[in-house]
Amino acid sequence: MTNYIFIDGPLDAILHFASPASPVDYLRYPIQTLKVGALGTHKTLGLAKAKGARYLLASTSEVYGDPLVHPQSEDYWGNVNPIGPRGVYDEAKRFAEAMTMAYHRSHGLDTRIVRIFNTYGPRMRINDGRVVPNFISQALRGEPLTVYGDGSQTRSFCYVDDLIDGIYRLLMSDEVEPVNIGNPHEMTILQFAELINEMTGNTAGIRFEPLPVDDPKVRQPDITKARRILGWEPKISLEEGLRRTIPYFRERLGL
Ligand code: UDP
């Protein structure tokens, strides 16, 4: 991704999703995360320019950092600690957005930017490290769920099929500026842990562990823009999405 990319023949569109996205991964690979967000974005933009292809950047709610505006709408500039451990992901994606807009403005490249909020579904890695795979696999093993901090921080979880539908609609639209795609149904991590224990019948309870540095205290997408421009909103409730996701983890764990 960070070297020159040569592809034979025409390309209609390039979708740049390459990056670690789990905090555990980008804390383990900080330099690679910065490189793929910066150099990888430059190389894929260069390829799109050479081919006259449409370009979609997968950005993130992390561009809002630990937000001081709630819920987060696209015109909020964010509250990011550039030198904290999470900064490697947040700043790489912020740079990627800046680079994408510069290619649009300077070279007339046909670009899209999706800001993806917390997403889950089948085929996530068991050891992904993010909260959904952690909690489901802990619950299915009959272990206590590891809640970081006091669990009062909030997140809003979107089922993967809804996310894909939103991204496809954005790709096919003519909106150049960033669009949030996520599910506005917000809850605390403690509430989420209780829901997972209830849905899996896990009686092992909860174990509290230290909160990671700069862990955002709240997160909820304002999806007014996606509703207006793309006619999109999520359709799959958290309970329904979890009913589709839990059996996948049960099978992968051999339970
Ligand atoms: N979290 C937790 N226990 C875990 C994994 C994550 O309490 O085993 C918390 C984490 O501190 C954060 C939230 O769950 O507040 C979501 O974390 P995740 O790693 O899924 O992604 P983030 O939204 O922070 O990028």
Residues whose N, C-alpha, C, O or C-beta is under 5 A from the ligand:
A	BS01	UDP	P23 G129 R130 V131 V132 N134 T146 V147 Y148 Q153 I189 D215 P216
